[in-house]
């Protein structure tokens, strides 16, 4: 009877898709470059805040760093659903729309968005008729700019680096992006591109509840392991040590 009950429990777990699994390695989807959160070093390795934090999370679970899979942002959720990787750890905002498709961890950082434009320009977020605003495709910034600036020309790009290139080439009037990313992206801009006005983190309809790791909905066990790992890293000082390498202010939830 005991064996029968154990077998039945296994079948039910498999049917629900929520069975526990021991991971030898964790494959992690990431969109790069997106500095300072993720970027490619000269030797071809990945670096950045999320890369370092993600590796520590993976080591807590498997004793090994993450197996990183670089994926363009507009295909990052489809890549997860097709089992190209086990989780996304790539500055993904926790939003109600995305919750329909993926399971999120607890938020592990908070980051506002902002408008970036040449310091000498007359750009204002309050007057955007016929203004060319660059965004990264399928991001919360894309959704916000599209809804709020209906009189502007919203230009969508695959990567953050493409935004930098077209801003330098004069093909954009402004860029709307995560504020820390914009600061890093334009820090060496010859046109002195700066944050215009205040950074934005409301309303939650667009900007959600922070940044979280994303999983297939059936992988509740992995999400729980990641939550426990993140909590440990916050409590033992590892999170703060990594954060201070990239930011002179707190992004901690």
N, C-alpha and C positions, 0 to 999 in steps of 0.2 A: 504493500500500500504506500509506504514511504517513497519507494522508487517511482511509483506511478504518479504520486503527487509532485515529486521533483520534476519528472518529465513534463507533466502538464504545466507546471510553472514556467518551464523553459519555453514551451510552445507558446504560452500566453505572452511571455516577454518578447519573443521573436515577432509575434503578431502585432504587438503594440509598438515595436521598433524602439523600445526604451531599455533594452538589455544593457547591462554593464559590459564594458570592454576594456581590456588592458592594452594600452598603446605603447608600442616599442618606440615609435617616433610619431610626431604630430605634424602633418602637412598644413601649412598656413598660407593662405592667399593674401597677397599684399600688392598695392598699386605703388609703383616707384617710377620716377622720383616724386616725392612729396615732402621736401625738407621743411622743418628739421625732424619730422616724424619718421621718414624713410628716404634713403638715398643710396646711390651706388658709389662705393669707394673706387679710387683709381685702380686697385687690384681686382676689381670686379665683385668684391664682396658687398653685402648690404650693411648699412649703418643707419643710425638714427634712434630717436627716443623709443619708438614702438618696436624696432628691431631688437634693441637691447632688453626692453621690458618683456617682449614676447619670448625671447630666448630664456629668460629667467623663469617665466611661467612654464614653458615647456620642460625645463630642467627639474622643476618641482614635481612634475607629473611623470616624466620618463627618464630623468637623469641625463637627458640629451637636449641640445638646443633644437629649435624648430627646424623643420625642413621647409624652407621658404619657397613659394611658387609665385613669381611675378605675374600679375594679371592686370590688364587695363581695367579702369574703374567701371566702365559701362557694361563689362561682362563679368564683374566680380561675383555677383549673386548667382547668375547662371552657372558659373564655374563651381561654386559650392554645391549647388543642387545636382550637378552632374558628377560629383565626387572627385573632382580634380584636386581638392584639398579638404581638410577636416574642419577648418574654421577660418574666418576672416579676422585679421588683426590689423586693421588699416584705416584708422580714423573714421569709422562708420558711425554716423549719428543714429542714436536710438529714436526711431519715429514710429508712429502708429501705422503708417503705410508699410514700412519695412517689416513690422511685426506680423503682418499677414503672411509673409514669405519665409522669415527666418526666426530663430530663437536667439535672444540676446543674453549676454552675461550682464552682471551689474556694471554700471558705468565705471570706467577707470580713469577718465580725465574729462575736464570741461574746457571748451575753447570757443571764444566768440568768433564771429565773422566780421569782415571789414572791407571797405572800398579802398582801392589803391589807385593812385593817379599821379602824374608828374606834379611836383610841388608848385611849379610855375603855371599850371593849368587853372582854368576856372571851373573845373568839374565840381558839381554839387549833387548829392543823392536826391535833393529836392527838386531838381530841374534836369530831367533826362531825355527830353524829346530829341529823337534822332541821334542820341549818344550811343556809341558802340561800347557795350559792357561785356567783357569777357568772363566766362565761367567755365568750370570743368563740368562736362556733360554728366547728367544723372545724379548730381549732388544736391544737397539741400540748398546750396547757394544758387544753383540753376533754377530750382523750383521757386525760391523766394524772388529772385530777380525777374523771372518770367511773370509772376503774379503781380508784383508791386510796380514794375517799370514797363507797363504795357506800351508806352510811347517810345521806349528805347529799342535799339537793335541789340538783341541778346546773341552773342557769338559764342558757340559752344566748342570746347576743345577736349581732346582725349586725355591730355596730361597737363599738370600744372606747369611743366617746363615749356609747353607750347604757348601758354599764356605769357610767360616772360619774353619769349622770342617775338611774339607779335606786338607786345607793348613796346619793346625796344625798336621795332620796325615801324612804329607809328600807325599800326593798323587797328589799335584799340585806344579808346579814350579813358577807360577805367577797367579795373579788374575787381570782381567781388569773390572773395575767397576766405578761408579760415585765416584769422588775423596772424597767428604765429607763422603760418606758411607764407603769407604775403610778405611779412617782415624779412624772412630768410630769403625768399625768392628775389626780392628787389634790393637787397642790401648793397649790391655792387652796381646798381643801375646808373648808367651814364646820364639818364634823364632825371635822376633824383626822385624816383617814384616813392611816395610815402602814403601812410594811412591817412585818409581824408575823413574828418569828423570822428564821431564816437564809434567804437566797435559795437556789434549787434548780437544779442543772444535771445531775443524775444521777437515774435511770440513762439511758444513751444509747438504750435501747429506746424511750424517750419523747422525750428531748431532743436526740437526734441528735448531729451533728458540727459544729454551728455553722450560720450563716445563709449561704445561697447564692442566686445568681440561677438561675432555672429556665427551661428551653427545651423545645421539642418534641424528642423523641429524635432526629429526623433532622437537627436543626440543630447538628451537631457543630462546623461551621466557625465559627458565631457564638459558641458557647460558648468555643472556643479564642481568638477575638479578645477576648472579654470577660475571660478569664483573663489574657491578656497585658496588657490595659489596666489591670486591677486591680493587677497586679504592678508596672507602671511607676509608677502613682500612689502605691503604697506606698513605692517606692524614691526617688522624687523629692520626697517630703515633702507632696504634695498631700493624701493620705489623712489624715495626722496633723493638718494644718491644719484640715481640715473636722471631724474628730473633736473637736478641742479647742473648737470653737464650740458643741458640744452636750453634751459630757461632761467632768467633771472627773476622770475615771478612764479607763483604757484598755479598749476593747472589741476591739482589734486582734487578729487571729488570729496 
